[in-house]
Amino acid sequence: MKKTIGLFAAAAVMCSFMAGCSSSSNDTGKGSVSTDGSTSMEKVIGVLGETFEGETGITVTYNPTGSGSGIKAVSSGTCDIGLSSRSLKPEEEADGLTATILAYDGIAVIVNPNNPVSDMDTKTISKIYTGEITNWSEVGGEDSEIVLIGREAGSGTRDGFESITGTEEKCKYRQELTSTGDVITTVSQNEGAIGYASVASVKDNVKALTVGGVSPTEECIKDGSYVIQRPFVLVTKKDKQLSDSAQKFFDYVTSAEAAEAITSAGVVPANN
């Protein structure tokens, strides 16, 4: 009898807890949006998510797994919106995915601040990454080995960099790292290193080279004179309607209203 009473009491407490949760959820009516993908898009999604959440109360989550993984997450239905720092491949589009350009981002070629080299053209950059040039003295630097740092296969930053410099499947990387932050940290700690990273993520602990005499500024990215650049893309499924919360977020970030927030994150909005 005591056991039976205990079970009923536990059930009553559980029902009360669930009712309280349900009531709270219904009172707020907020919802959430899940995003997954490009580590290079962390800053812009962070700014947009914070602004959107402040205005609507809807929570935006971000999972920095890399462009390829974010695209797969949308395809498998484990997130609302995928984030990619490259365009979709034909086979991904054939799989029912669609891409919407959010912004344009320059890919900075970075070296250690103590490196005297400050400018290269894309041909020289290509020769370095394919192993044709192996010593900094060959490009006006010190007599020391060039240490090639890059991103892992599937990274949108890597895809963009290699396609623009014509180095696909040819790069002789010393290290292939899984995030933009790791590349920046590694280059900052090695005077012989060279790497590439989203312009929006570059800090004072590394030096961004000019490419053909052009700096990776917002103006030069916008007018196309800085040639190493790529799109920041929102990935969704063609045949699946977004939840109300996700649709509100999508509509906001692709509107002219979000342009100022996008610019504050160091990238160029596709919608001005």
Backbone as CSV, one residue per row, in Angstrom:
resi,resn,N_x,N_y,N_z,CA_x,CA_y,CA_z,C_x,C_y,C_z
1,MET,0.835,-1.191,0.000,0.000,0.000,0.000,0.882,1.259,0.000
2,LYS,1.923,1.241,0.889,2.824,2.384,0.943,3.522,2.617,-0.392
3,LYS,3.882,1.475,-1.052,4.554,1.565,-2.353,3.638,2.212,-3.379
4,THR,2.351,1.796,-3.343,1.376,2.334,-4.295,1.186,3.829,-4.091
5,ILE,1.077,4.253,-2.825,0.912,5.667,-2.518,2.129,6.462,-2.997
6,GLY,3.325,5.877,-2.791,4.550,6.538,-3.236,4.579,6.750,-4.734
7,LEU,4.130,5.748,-5.480,4.105,5.844,-6.935,3.150,6.939,-7.397
8,PHE,1.953,6.987,-6.768,0.984,8.021,-7.115,1.532,9.415,-6.807
9,ALA,2.241,9.528,-5.678,2.825,10.821,-5.296,3.878,11.259,-6.302
10,ALA,4.734,10.306,-6.714,5.773,10.623,-7.710,5.152,11.041,-9.027
11,ALA,4.085,10.328,-9.421,3.403,10.663,-10.676,2.801,12.057,-10.603
12,ALA,2.242,12.389,-9.436,1.630,13.706,-9.276,2.661,14.816,-9.405
13,VAL,3.828,14.593,-8.766,4.902,15.581,-8.854,5.360,15.748,-10.297
14,MET,5.528,14.627,-11.010,5.965,14.669,-12.399,4.965,15.413,-13.280
15,CYS,3.661,15.132,-13.060,2.626,15.802,-13.845,2.650,17.300,-13.590
16,SER,2.849,17.656,-12.303,2.906,19.066,-11.946,4.086,19.756,-12.629
17,PHE,5.267,19.076,-12.671,6.468,19.619,-13.300,6.269,19.823,-14.792
18,MET,5.667,18.787,-15.428,5.448,18.862,-16.875,4.449,19.962,-17.205
19,ALA,3.427,20.111,-16.375,2.443,21.156,-16.608,3.085,22.524,-16.493
20,GLY,3.988,22.638,-15.477,4.693,23.901,-15.299,5.547,24.233,-16.502
21,CYS,6.251,23.218,-17.054,7.085,23.425,-18.250,6.231,23.828,-19.431
22,SER,5.121,23.127,-19.604,4.226,23.390,-20.722,3.679,24.802,-20.637
23,SER,3.283,25.209,-19.407,2.738,26.538,-19.211,3.775,27.602,-19.533
24,SER,5.028,27.365,-19.079,6.105,28.303,-19.335,6.366,28.450,-20.813
25,SER,6.385,27.296,-21.528,6.633,27.311,-22.967,5.546,28.078,-23.695
26,ASN,4.293,27.846,-23.285,3.187,28.504,-23.952,3.159,29.992,-23.645
27,ASP,3.606,30.349,-22.395,3.605,31.755,-22.017,4.600,32.548,-22.853
28,THR,5.789,31.970,-23.071,6.822,32.698,-23.814,6.572,32.644,-25.316
29,GLY,6.252,31.472,-25.814,5.996,31.302,-27.242,7.178,31.704,-28.084
30,LYS,8.391,31.536,-27.580,9.573,32.056,-28.248,10.103,31.144,-29.349
31,GLY,10.520,29.932,-28.998,11.076,29.022,-29.985,12.573,29.186,-30.117
32,SER,13.166,28.427,-31.031,14.615,28.472,-31.239,14.946,28.138,-32.681
33,VAL,16.169,28.484,-33.065,16.679,28.216,-34.414,18.054,27.575,-34.271
34,SER,18.283,26.459,-34.938,19.595,25.809,-34.878,20.343,26.009,-36.192
35,THR,21.600,26.473,-36.079,22.469,26.610,-37.254,23.711,25.762,-37.042
36,ASP,24.315,25.318,-38.148,25.442,24.382,-38.064,26.322,24.578,-39.288
37,GLY,27.653,24.650,-39.073,28.533,24.695,-40.242,29.774,25.540,-40.082
38,SER,30.039,26.378,-41.077,31.292,27.100,-41.254,31.805,27.778,-39.988
39,THR,33.050,27.474,-39.620,33.670,28.150,-38.470,34.011,29.597,-38.813
40,SER,34.180,29.899,-40.101,34.481,31.268,-40.519,33.293,32.204,-40.319
41,MET,32.091,31.629,-40.227,30.887,32.449,-40.104,30.503,32.712,-38.643
42,GLU,31.364,32.290,-37.729,31.043,32.419,-36.305,30.716,33.856,-35.911
43,LYS,31.538,34.798,-36.342,31.352,36.181,-35.917,30.061,36.772,-36.479
44,VAL,29.807,36.579,-37.767,28.612,37.184,-38.368,27.332,36.542,-37.840
45,ILE,27.336,35.223,-37.645,26.152,34.559,-37.098,25.959,34.953,-35.633
46,GLY,27.064,35.150,-34.916,26.973,35.588,-33.528,26.309,36.954,-33.407
47,VAL,26.734,37.892,-34.263,26.162,39.243,-34.248,24.688,39.209,-34.650
48,LEU,24.382,38.486,-35.717,23.001,38.410,-36.190,22.099,37.704,-35.174
49,GLY,22.621,36.620,-34.602,21.844,35.869,-33.620,21.537,36.703,-32.391
50,GLU,22.526,37.447,-31.924,22.334,38.278,-30.733,21.312,39.381,-30.997
51,THR,21.415,40.019,-32.161,20.471,41.086,-32.510,19.058,40.544,-32.656
52,PHE,18.937,39.415,-33.359,17.627,38.800,-33.591,16.991,38.344,-32.281
53,GLU,17.782,37.724,-31.429,17.263,37.240,-30.149,16.807,38.403,-29.272
54,GLY,17.554,39.516,-29.319,17.172,40.686,-28.536,15.851,41.271,-28.984
55,GLU,15.577,41.188,-30.285,14.348,41.762,-30.823,13.149,40.832,-30.713
56,THR,13.401,39.508,-30.774,12.289,38.558,-30.843,12.184,37.622,-29.646
57,GLY,13.262,37.450,-28.909,13.272,36.473,-27.827,13.510,35.047,-28.295
58,ILE,13.667,34.863,-29.612,13.912,33.535,-30.178,15.406,33.221,-30.081
59,THR,15.744,32.063,-29.533,17.136,31.666,-29.338,17.742,31.128,-30.636
60,VAL,18.948,31.577,-30.956,19.681,31.074,-32.122,20.913,30.330,-31.630
61,THR,21.029,29.041,-31.963,22.211,28.267,-31.579,23.118,28.072,-32.789
62,TYR,24.407,27.951,-32.524,25.413,27.824,-33.592,26.372,26.695,-33.244
63,ASN,26.535,25.756,-34.177,27.432,24.624,-33.978,28.554,24.707,-35.014
64,PRO,29.776,25.085,-34.615,30.871,25.305,-35.568,31.553,24.010,-35.997
65,THR,30.999,23.336,-36.980,31.515,22.035,-37.400,32.275,22.070,-38.723
66,GLY,32.199,23.190,-39.466,32.795,23.271,-40.788,31.717,23.212,-41.855
67,SER,32.008,23.786,-43.010,31.009,23.902,-44.077,30.432,22.556,-44.517
68,GLY,31.316,21.589,-44.774,30.853,20.279,-45.242,29.912,19.615,-44.258
69,SER,30.250,19.695,-42.972,29.409,19.082,-41.948,28.086,19.813,-41.804
70,GLY,28.111,21.141,-41.933,26.876,21.914,-41.856,25.923,21.578,-42.984
71,ILE,26.469,21.397,-44.165,25.651,21.021,-45.321,25.018,19.650,-45.094
72,LYS,25.792,18.728,-44.569,25.270,17.391,-44.279,24.201,17.440,-43.195
73,ALA,24.369,18.327,-42.226,23.390,18.450,-41.139,22.036,18.895,-41.664
74,VAL,22.027,19.817,-42.620,20.760,20.233,-43.230,20.147,19.076,-44.001
75,SER,20.965,18.396,-44.766,20.477,17.274,-45.571,19.857,16.191,-44.713
76,SER,20.443,15.934,-43.540,19.943,14.877,-42.660,18.844,15.361,-41.727
77,GLY,18.602,16.676,-41.717,17.537,17.227,-40.899,17.899,17.457,-39.444
78,THR,19.192,17.528,-39.132,19.602,17.714,-37.733,19.819,19.182,-37.367
79,CYS,19.620,20.100,-38.313,19.631,21.523,-37.993,18.660,22.242,-38.921
80,ASP,18.303,23.480,-38.549,17.366,24.253,-39.368,18.058,24.851,-40.590
81,ILE,19.202,25.507,-40.350,19.895,26.229,-41.417,21.377,25.868,-41.387
82,GLY,21.909,25.454,-42.525,23.327,25.157,-42.634,24.101,26.406,-43.003
83,LEU,25.354,26.454,-42.607,26.226,27.595,-42.885,27.423,27.110,-43.688
84,SER,27.633,27.720,-44.851,28.744,27.285,-45.695,29.515,28.490,-46.206
85,SER,30.825,28.401,-46.173,31.661,29.470,-46.719,32.176,29.070,-48.104
86,ARG,31.357,28.357,-48.808,31.586,28.044,-50.224,30.232,27.824,-50.884
87,SER,30.223,27.879,-52.210,28.991,27.587,-52.944,28.695,26.092,-52.880
88,LEU,27.440,25.731,-53.058,27.084,24.318,-53.082,27.624,23.644,-54.338
89,LYS,28.007,22.388,-54.195,28.450,21.598,-55.330,27.227,21.045,-56.071
90,PRO,27.369,20.718,-57.362,26.230,20.206,-58.132,25.546,19.013,-57.474
91,GLU,26.330,18.116,-56.881,25.733,16.938,-56.262,24.943,17.300,-55.000
92,GLU,25.340,18.385,-54.329,24.599,18.839,-53.149,23.282,19.493,-53.550
93,GLU,23.317,20.218,-54.648,22.074,20.797,-55.168,21.138,19.700,-55.658
94,ALA,21.718,18.678,-56.282,20.911,17.549,-56.759,20.286,16.777,-55.609
95,ASP,20.875,16.906,-54.426,20.368,16.233,-53.227,19.227,17.019,-52.578
96,GLY,18.797,18.096,-53.243,17.646,18.852,-52.754,17.977,20.044,-51.889
97,LEU,19.238,20.494,-51.925,19.628,21.644,-51.107,19.669,22.916,-51.947
98,THR,19.438,24.034,-51.309,19.492,25.317,-52.003,20.325,26.297,-51.190
99,ALA,21.005,27.210,-51.864,21.909,28.155,-51.198,21.421,29.588,-51.381
100,THR,21.499,30.353,-50.325,21.175,31.786,-50.364,22.391,32.542,-49.842
101,ILE,22.930,33.450,-50.657,24.131,34.180,-50.245,23.769,35.231,-49.204
102,LEU,24.427,35.137,-48.059,24.228,36.083,-46.968,25.184,37.269,-47.086
103,ALA,26.455,36.972,-47.398,27.483,38.007,-47.428,28.680,37.510,-48.228
104,TYR,29.612,38.408,-48.452,30.871,38.055,-49.112,32.023,38.327,-48.150
105,ASP,32.960,37.384,-48.125,34.071,37.463,-47.187,35.392,37.299,-47.915
106,GLY,36.350,38.132,-47.565,37.683,37.956,-48.115,38.427,36.886,-47.345
107,ILE,39.276,36.147,-48.035,40.157,35.179,-47.383,41.531,35.829,-47.302
108,ALA,41.956,36.130,-46.092,43.258,36.769,-45.905,44.366,35.724,-45.935
109,VAL,45.456,36.054,-46.605,46.667,35.241,-46.550,47.493,35.814,-45.412
110,ILE,47.761,35.001,-44.398,48.353,35.527,-43.166,49.743,34.947,-42.888
111,VAL,50.579,35.787,-42.290,51.918,35.365,-41.861,52.137,35.881,-40.444
112,ASN,53.219,35.438,-39.830,53.595,35.911,-38.510,53.940,37.408,-38.579
113,PRO,53.595,38.198,-37.577,53.891,39.639,-37.608,55.372,39.969,-37.783
114,ASN,56.258,39.053,-37.386,57.698,39.307,-37.519,58.224,39.022,-38.922
115,ASN,57.399,38.492,-39.788,57.817,38.193,-41.161,57.871,39.497,-41.961
116,PRO,58.996,39.814,-42.603,59.110,41.073,-43.357,58.317,41.105,-44.658
117,VAL,57.886,39.957,-45.151,57.108,39.910,-46.401,55.723,40.504,-46.158
118,SER,55.275,41.392,-47.063,53.981,42.043,-46.860,53.048,41.959,-48.067
119,ASP,53.587,41.528,-49.214,52.741,41.477,-50.415,53.151,40.307,-51.301
120,MET,52.152,39.658,-51.914,52.382,38.612,-52.915,51.243,38.673,-53.931
121,ASP,51.518,38.184,-55.130,50.413,37.999,-56.075,49.931,36.555,-55.986
122,THR,48.803,36.265,-56.623,48.217,34.929,-56.502,49.106,33.856,-57.119
123,LYS,49.885,34.220,-58.137,50.781,33.247,-58.766,51.856,32.799,-57.773
124,THR,52.407,33.749,-57.033,53.429,33.424,-56.028,52.827,32.593,-54.901
125,ILE,51.638,32.970,-54.465,50.950,32.217,-53.407,50.727,30.777,-53.853
126,SER,50.331,30.608,-55.093,50.115,29.271,-55.646,51.409,28.462,-55.642
127,LYS,52.513,29.090,-56.036,53.802,28.388,-56.077,54.252,27.980,-54.673
128,ILE,53.942,28.799,-53.698,54.291,28.455,-52.314,53.484,27.248,-51.856
129,TYR,52.188,27.280,-52.080,51.340,26.206,-51.567,51.481,24.893,-52.329
130,THR,51.989,24.945,-53.534,52.216,23.694,-54.265,53.648,23.191,-54.109
131,GLY,54.455,23.899,-53.339,55.802,23.426,-53.036,56.869,23.840,-54.022
132,GLU,56.526,24.707,-54.985,57.526,25.168,-55.956,58.472,26.179,-55.304
133,ILE,57.944,26.986,-54.408,58.739,27.916,-53.604,58.703,27.410,-52.168
134,THR,59.867,27.187,-51.577,59.903,26.560,-50.245,60.644,27.379,-49.186
135,ASN,61.295,28.484,-49.604,62.082,29.279,-48.656,61.644,30.739,-48.748
136,TRP,61.551,31.388,-47.586,61.096,32.780,-47.571,62.052,33.710,-48.323
137,SER,63.324,33.340,-48.422,64.295,34.186,-49.121,63.956,34.329,-50.606
138,GLU,63.181,33.383,-51.140,62.798,33.428,-52.554,61.725,34.481,-52.835
139,VAL,61.097,35.001,-51.761,60.042,36.008,-51.952,60.318,37.273,-51.131
140,GLY,61.613,37.494,-50.824,61.997,38.718,-50.129,62.035,38.621,-48.620
141,GLY,61.965,37.410,-48.088,61.991,37.235,-46.640,63.317,36.694,-46.145
142,GLU,63.299,36.184,-44.913,64.506,35.608,-44.320,64.819,34.246,-44.948
143,ASP,66.045,33.796,-44.739,66.449,32.480,-45.232,65.943,31.411,-44.261
144,SER,64.697,31.039,-44.450,64.083,30.033,-43.580,62.982,29.303,-44.348
145,GLU,62.698,28.089,-43.898,61.695,27.253,-44.561,60.293,27.851,-44.406
146,ILE,59.511,27.746,-45.462,58.103,28.164,-45.413,57.275,26.993,-44.884
147,VAL,56.522,27.244,-43.837,55.687,26.207,-43.224,54.238,26.451,-43.632
148,LEU,53.682,25.512,-44.394,52.349,25.689,-44.967,51.254,25.203,-44.025
149,ILE,50.373,26.139,-43.646,49.255,25.836,-42.766,47.958,26.012,-43.557
150,GLY,47.044,25.070,-43.415,45.772,25.175,-44.121,44.643,24.543,-43.343
151,ARG,43.479,24.476,-43.972,42.301,23.889,-43.351,42.105,22.454,-43.825
152,GLU,41.244,21.737,-43.105,40.977,20.339,-43.408,40.104,20.212,-44.664
153,ALA,40.106,19.020,-45.269,39.236,18.742,-46.412,37.787,18.940,-45.985
154,GLY,36.989,19.589,-46.844,35.596,19.866,-46.512,35.379,21.273,-46.009
155,SER,36.471,21.965,-45.667,36.364,23.351,-45.205,36.021,24.276,-46.364
156,GLY,35.066,25.183,-46.134,34.719,26.155,-47.165,35.840,27.137,-47.423
157,THR,36.590,27.472,-46.386,37.722,28.379,-46.553,38.783,27.748,-47.439
158,ARG,39.072,26.486,-47.193,40.047,25.777,-48.018,39.566,25.684,-49.466
159,ASP,38.300,25.343,-49.645,37.739,25.225,-50.989,37.854,26.546,-51.736
160,GLY,37.515,27.650,-51.048,37.596,28.951,-51.686,39.018,29.342,-52.022
161,PHE,39.919,29.156,-51.077,41.319,29.513,-51.289,41.925,28.721,-52.444
162,GLU,41.729,27.405,-52.427,42.347,26.558,-53.449,41.760,26.799,-54.838
163,SER,40.451,27.041,-54.913,39.845,27.259,-56.232,40.315,28.575,-56.838
164,ILE,40.484,29.608,-56.011,40.918,30.917,-56.520,42.395,30.908,-56.895
165,THR,43.205,30.197,-56.115,44.653,30.172,-56.397,45.041,29.027,-57.333
166,GLY,44.078,28.206,-57.725,44.353,27.096,-58.644,45.219,26.013,-58.046
167,THR,45.014,25.739,-56.766,45.870,24.763,-56.080,45.099,23.526,-55.595
168,GLU,43.914,23.291,-56.130,43.124,22.134,-55.695,43.916,20.836,-55.837
169,GLU,43.917,20.042,-54.784,44.584,18.735,-54.757,46.105,18.827,-54.944
170,LYS,46.678,20.026,-54.823,48.120,20.193,-55.055,48.869,20.747,-53.847
171,CYS,48.164,21.182,-52.828,48.811,21.844,-51.701,49.644,20.882,-50.852
172,LYS,50.808,21.330,-50.456,51.727,20.521,-49.653,51.684,20.962,-48.187
173,TYR,50.544,20.802,-47.571,50.354,21.295,-46.211,51.262,20.592,-45.197
174,ARG,51.790,21.375,-44.270,52.467,20.807,-43.111,51.416,20.414,-42.071
175,GLN,50.399,21.292,-41.929,49.309,21.019,-40.998,47.972,21.374,-41.645
176,GLU,46.977,20.528,-41.428,45.611,20.781,-41.872,44.740,20.865,-40.617
177,LEU,44.256,22.048,-40.310,43.587,22.308,-39.047,42.073,22.440,-39.237
178,THR,41.341,22.249,-38.143,39.880,22.119,-38.252,39.102,23.392,-37.963
179,SER,39.783,24.509,-37.727,39.035,25.750,-37.528,39.885,26.951,-37.918
180,THR,39.191,28.042,-38.210,39.861,29.301,-38.525,40.747,29.749,-37.368
181,GLY,40.221,29.639,-36.147,40.982,30.050,-34.968,42.272,29.286,-34.808
182,ASP,42.243,27.983,-35.111,43.458,27.167,-35.000,44.528,27.616,-35.996
183,VAL,44.099,27.966,-37.213,45.051,28.435,-38.229,45.712,29.728,-37.760
184,ILE,44.917,30.663,-37.282,45.444,31.952,-36.830,46.410,31.765,-35.664
185,THR,46.049,30.948,-34.708,46.915,30.707,-33.552,48.239,30.079,-33.972
186,THR,48.173,29.087,-34.858,49.385,28.393,-35.303,50.334,29.329,-36.039
187,VAL,49.795,30.162,-36.929,50.635,31.112,-37.662,51.229,32.147,-36.707
188,SER,50.460,32.563,-35.724,50.946,33.573,-34.770,52.107,33.060,-33.935
189,GLN,52.232,31.747,-33.825,53.260,31.142,-32.975,54.460,30.609,-33.755
190,ASN,54.447,30.770,-35.088,55.530,30.222,-35.908,55.956,31.267,-36.939
191,GLU,57.162,31.795,-36.808,57.616,32.870,-37.691,57.791,32.419,-39.141
192,GLY,57.881,31.119,-39.367,58.040,30.627,-40.735,56.733,30.229,-41.388
193,ALA,55.617,30.381,-40.675,54.338,29.865,-41.170,53.611,30.850,-42.080
194,ILE,52.788,30.275,-42.953,51.847,31.034,-43.773,50.530,30.263,-43.749
195,GLY,49.437,30.999,-43.699,48.129,30.351,-43.660,47.090,31.220,-44.336
196,TYR,45.831,30.809,-44.235,44.736,31.625,-44.776,43.550,31.519,-43.819
197,ALA,42.803,32.625,-43.739,41.689,32.682,-42.800,40.707,33.757,-43.236
198,SER,39.485,33.636,-42.763,38.477,34.659,-43.019,38.975,36.016,-42.545
199,VAL,38.827,37.032,-43.380,39.246,38.386,-43.016,38.575,38.828,-41.720
200,ALA,37.312,38.465,-41.562,36.555,38.878,-40.380,37.139,38.316,-39.085
201,SER,37.926,37.258,-39.191,38.469,36.600,-37.997,39.905,37.002,-37.682
202,VAL,40.549,37.728,-38.592,41.965,38.070,-38.421,42.148,39.107,-37.317
203,LYS,43.107,38.849,-36.448,43.410,39.757,-35.334,44.852,40.248,-35.447
204,ASP,45.269,41.038,-34.463,46.601,41.655,-34.503,47.739,40.669,-34.287
205,ASN,47.423,39.430,-33.889,48.499,38.472,-33.635,49.045,37.852,-34.911
206,VAL,48.457,38.187,-36.073,48.997,37.783,-37.374,48.959,38.988,-38.314
207,LYS,49.650,38.856,-39.438,49.662,39.938,-40.433,49.016,39.457,-41.726
208,ALA,48.038,40.227,-42.213,47.390,39.897,-43.486,48.177,40.537,-44.620
209,LEU,48.580,39.729,-45.591,49.318,40.248,-46.741,48.382,40.989,-47.692
210,THR,48.933,41.966,-48.406,48.210,42.492,-49.556,48.437,41.505,-50.700
211,VAL,47.466,41.380,-51.581,47.560,40.444,-52.703,47.554,41.257,-53.996
212,GLY,48.694,41.254,-54.669,48.833,42.090,-55.860,48.695,43.561,-55.512
213,GLY,49.127,43.921,-54.294,49.070,45.312,-53.857,47.732,45.752,-53.299
214,VAL,46.778,44.846,-53.208,45.422,45.197,-52.752,45.172,44.620,-51.362
215,SER,44.720,45.455,-50.447,44.427,45.015,-49.084,43.048,44.358,-49.015
216,PRO,42.872,43.406,-48.092,41.574,42.736,-47.953,40.592,43.559,-47.113
217,THR,40.295,44.774,-47.586,39.357,45.647,-46.884,37.944,45.421,-47.406
218,GLU,36.967,45.959,-46.668,35.572,45.822,-47.096,35.351,46.433,-48.479
219,GLU,35.929,47.600,-48.705,35.756,48.272,-49.997,36.328,47.440,-51.137
220,CYS,37.517,46.875,-50.914,38.168,46.094,-51.977,37.481,44.753,-52.198
221,ILE,36.871,44.210,-51.155,36.087,42.984,-51.324,34.811,43.300,-52.092
222,LYS,34.180,44.416,-51.739,32.920,44.806,-52.373,33.101,45.108,-53.856
223,ASP,34.203,45.799,-54.206,34.376,46.148,-55.626,35.104,45.066,-56.420
224,GLY,35.506,43.978,-55.740,36.112,42.846,-56.441,37.591,42.958,-56.699
225,SER,38.214,44.067,-56.268,39.646,44.227,-56.549,40.501,43.312,-55.676
226,TYR,39.984,42.923,-54.504,40.672,41.902,-53.710,40.134,40.556,-54.187
227,VAL,40.996,39.778,-54.828,40.511,38.632,-55.602,40.253,37.366,-54.788
228,ILE,40.877,37.247,-53.613,40.676,36.013,-52.836,39.486,36.216,-51.905
229,GLN,38.318,35.956,-52.408,37.093,36.116,-51.644,36.101,35.027,-52.015
230,ARG,35.107,34.816,-51.133,34.120,33.752,-51.348,32.803,34.145,-50.684
231,PRO,31.713,33.458,-51.007,30.429,33.798,-50.390,30.240,33.109,-49.037
232,PHE,29.466,33.745,-48.183,28.938,33.112,-46.978,27.497,32.732,-47.302
233,VAL,27.185,31.450,-47.168,25.933,30.922,-47.698,25.063,30.298,-46.608
234,LEU,23.750,30.537,-46.704,22.758,29.853,-45.877,22.218,28.681,-46.683
235,VAL,22.242,27.498,-46.105,21.820,26.290,-46.817,20.516,25.758,-46.212
236,THR,19.534,25.530,-47.071,18.249,24.972,-46.639,17.816,23.880,-47.619
237,LYS,16.772,23.134,-47.238,16.239,22.090,-48.110,15.098,22.658,-48.936
238,LYS,15.101,22.348,-50.228,14.076,22.871,-51.129,12.678,22.375,-50.773
239,ASP,12.581,21.128,-50.375,11.268,20.508,-50.172,10.818,20.514,-48.713
240,LYS,11.524,21.249,-47.857,11.152,21.279,-46.441,10.949,22.710,-45.981
241,GLN,9.751,22.981,-45.459,9.456,24.314,-44.963,10.131,24.533,-43.613
242,LEU,10.722,25.710,-43.438,11.350,26.045,-42.168,10.290,26.234,-41.091
243,SER,10.680,26.010,-39.846,9.772,26.303,-38.738,9.515,27.807,-38.715
244,ASP,8.477,28.233,-38.001,8.162,29.662,-37.925,9.356,30.465,-37.412
245,SER,10.014,29.946,-36.357,11.158,30.653,-35.777,12.315,30.745,-36.767
246,ALA,12.614,29.621,-37.441,13.717,29.597,-38.401,13.421,30.497,-39.595
247,GLN,12.177,30.539,-40.039,11.804,31.388,-41.171,11.947,32.862,-40.806
248,LYS,11.556,33.210,-39.571,11.707,34.597,-39.125,13.180,34.993,-39.112
249,PHE,14.038,34.086,-38.630,15.472,34.377,-38.604,16.022,34.502,-40.023
250,PHE,15.642,33.582,-40.893,16.094,33.602,-42.286,15.686,34.915,-42.955
251,ASP,14.422,35.315,-42.768,13.923,36.549,-43.389,14.679,37.765,-42.861
252,TYR,14.982,37.751,-41.562,15.704,38.891,-40.984,17.120,38.998,-41.536
253,VAL,17.881,37.892,-41.518,19.302,37.973,-41.895,19.497,38.263,-43.378
254,THR,18.501,37.958,-44.196,18.616,38.218,-45.641,17.977,39.547,-46.041
255,SER,17.514,40.312,-45.061,16.880,41.600,-45.359,17.900,42.725,-45.300
256,ALA,17.533,43.868,-45.890,18.400,45.046,-45.848,18.572,45.528,-44.413
257,GLU,17.605,45.219,-43.568,17.653,45.623,-42.156,18.875,45.051,-41.435
258,ALA,19.335,43.871,-41.886,20.463,43.206,-41.212,21.821,43.655,-41.745
259,ALA,21.835,44.504,-42.775,23.094,44.881,-43.421,24.091,45.516,-42.462
260,GLU,23.608,46.375,-41.576,24.512,47.051,-40.642,25.174,46.055,-39.693
261,ALA,24.395,45.094,-39.204,24.937,44.070,-38.301,25.964,43.214,-39.028
262,ILE,25.686,42.864,-40.262,26.617,42.047,-41.064,27.918,42.805,-41.299
263,THR,27.804,44.074,-41.615,28.997,44.888,-41.841,29.837,45.004,-40.575
264,SER,29.165,45.092,-39.409,29.889,45.197,-38.139,30.701,43.942,-37.842
265,ALA,30.334,42.829,-38.501,31.070,41.578,-38.315,32.255,41.456,-39.265
266,GLY,32.480,42.496,-40.080,33.656,42.535,-40.937,33.490,41.910,-42.305
267,VAL,32.236,41.627,-42.711,31.994,41.071,-44.037,31.030,41.974,-44.799
268,VAL,30.894,41.711,-46.092,30.093,42.576,-46.963,28.723,41.951,-47.199
269,PRO,27.644,42.623,-46.774,26.305,42.042,-46.941,25.917,41.900,-48.407
270,ALA,25.251,40.798,-48.731,24.766,40.593,-50.096,23.584,41.505,-50.375
271,ASN,22.810,41.833,-49.317,21.675,42.733,-49.411,22.021,44.041,-48.726
272,ASN,22.184,45.117,-49.494,22.509,46.433,-48.897,21.239,47.245,-48.751
